[in-house]
Amino acid sequence: MDQQVDTAAPGAHVARRVLRVVLQVLFYGAVVVAGWLVWPTSLGGCTTLTVVSGHSMEPTYYTGDLVVSRCATPQVGDVVVYEPEGYGGARVIHRLVGGDGTHGWQVQGDNNSWLDPFSPTDADVVGVARLHVPRVGLLGRAVMSPLVWGSLIVIAIGLLVWPRGDDDDDETPDAPEAGRAPDVTDGVAGPVVDTPVSASPSSTSSS
């Protein structure tokens, strides 16, 4: 039987390898950019996702809305997320209506007729609101969960270190040497066992 030999040009193999490398670079580059954009402040990043609760920011925001805020220098008129000192990391999302970042901001909910009892400085401001997505608060909580991000990091590391059989399909099998007979085990999955053949027919029974 004639043995088939891969006649593809060497340049085609090189092109496939280059394409594979380019796709990997683009994929991991996209992962890095996405990570930089949504990396949460709880893990040292610059993005905070806040799920609105209450009515103090209506009609700007409603309960269950998701607000994405980013690190920035706050100014009067900005909606900010801040952590009032002494409240165990609780966060408030309200608008700056006066003051400054050094001596303390005056903050107020859009639906409130009174100022907040806190005067946060720039050090207390977690981020300035940049994006508002209505009614997706539960999804936002899942995205910013440290458990979710930890799982994504583990998966990414696994993809990087997982062994791959590169170029297995690109290798051309060696042609048999001229004048040499093929091995009798070529194409046999296991050892060959000689089985004696009975001269007379036998019956097989199962119990």
N, C-alpha and C positions, 0 to 999 in steps of 0.2 A: 504494500500500500504506500502510495506516495505521501510524503510528509509535507504539510503545508508550511510555508516559510513566510513570515511577515515581511512584506515588500514595501511597507510604508517608508517614506523618506525620513531620514534623521531629523530634518527640519520640522516635521510635523510633531515629533516627540518633544522637541525643544519648545515649540509653540504651546503645546498643552501644559508643559511644566510652568512656563511663564504666565499663562492664563490662570493656572491654579494659584500661583503665588500672588498675583494681582488681586484675585477675588478674596483671598485670605486677608491681605492687607486692607482692602476696602471694608471687609466685614469687621475686623477688629478696630479699625479707625472709627467706624460708625458707633461701635460699642463705647469707645472712649469718649466721643463727643456727647452721646446720649447720657453717659454717666456724669460727665462734667455739668451738663445742663440740669439734671434732676438729682444730683447727689445731695442728700438731705443734710441739714445742719446738725442733726443728731449724730451723724458720722463724720463731722468735720467739713461738710460741704457748704454751699452758699444758697441752697434752695430750701424754702419752707412751704409745705402744703398745709393749709389751714381749712378745716371743715367748720363752717359757720354754724353757731348754735345760738339761738335767741333772736330777738327782734330789734336790737339796738342799731343795726346798720341798714334796716329797710328804708327805702326801696332799693338801695344799692346792692345789698346782699340779703339772701333769705336763708333760713335754716336748711342745712343740707348742701348748700353751695360749696364749691371748692375754690379757694383763692390761692394762687401761686405767687409767692413773694421771693424777691432776690436781694442779695446784699447790695446796698447802695447808700448814698448819703441822703438822709431824709430832709424834706423841705416842707414848709407849711402848705397844706392842701393835700399832701400825700396820705393815702391809707397805709398804715403800718401795722405790723405785728410786733408786739413788745411783751416783755416778761416783767411784770411789776415785782420789785424786790420784796422778798419775804413771803412769797406765796407758793413756794415749792415748785417753781417751773411752770406755773399756770400762764397761759398766753391770752392776750387781748388783741383783737383786731378792730381798731378805730382810726379816726382821721385826726391828723395834726391841725390844730386851728390857731396855734400861737406858740410863743416861747422860742427856745432854741435848744440845740443838742448839748450845750455845755451846762447851762443852769437848769434845764428841764423843759420838756415840751408840755403844752396844754393840749389835751386829747379829749375828743368827744365822739360819741356815736352819732351817725347821721339822723337817727330817729330819736335821739335824746335831747332834752332841753337843758341838760346840766353837763358840766365838765366831769371828766373822770377824776377820782380822788387821788390819782397817781400823777407824778411829773417825771416820766422816764427821760433819761438822757440818751444820747446816741449809743452808749454802751448797752442800754437795755433794749434797743430796737433790734429785733431779729432780722427783719427784712421789710422792703417796700413792696406793696402789692403791684404785680405786673400783669396777671392774667386771672380771669374769672370764668369758671366753668360751672354752670348751674346744675344742681341736683346730682352730682357725682361724688359726694363726700366719702362714701364707703370705699369707692375705688381708690380715692386719694390716700386714705388711711392705709390701704393694703400696699400701695406703691411705696410709701415712705416708711413702711415697717422695716426695722433693722433685720428682722428674720428673713424677709423677702430679699433684701439686698445681700445678706450673707449667703443665701442660697444661690443667688445669681453669680456671686463671686466664685463660689465653689464650682459651679457648672462651667464658668469661663476658664478657670484653672484646669479643670478636667479636660476641656477641649484642647487646651494648649499642650498638655503633656500626654494626651492619649496617643499611643503608638499607631502609626499609619503605615500601611504597606505601599509606600510611594513607588511609582514606576514599575509595579509588578506586571502591569499589562503591557509595558513598553519593552520588556526584555524579549528578545527573539530566541527561541529554543535552538540549541546547537544541533546542526544536522548530523546524522550518523556518519561515522567514518566510512570511507569507501571500502568495500570488501568485507566489512564486519557485519555479522548477522545480528539482528536485534535480540536483546535479552528476552528470555522466555517469560519473564515476569512483567514485561511492559504492558501497562493497562490493566494489570491484575490488582485488585484492591487488597487481597490478603494472601496468605500462603497457599500454595497448591497442594492438595492432599489427594493421593491416589485412592480411589474407592473401588474395591473388588466388585465385579458384576456377577450376580448369582445366575447359575445356568438355568434354573427353573423359576417360573413366576412365583411370587410370594404375595400374600394378602396382608394388609395393614389394618389393624383394629385399634380402636380407641375405647377406653373405659371411662 
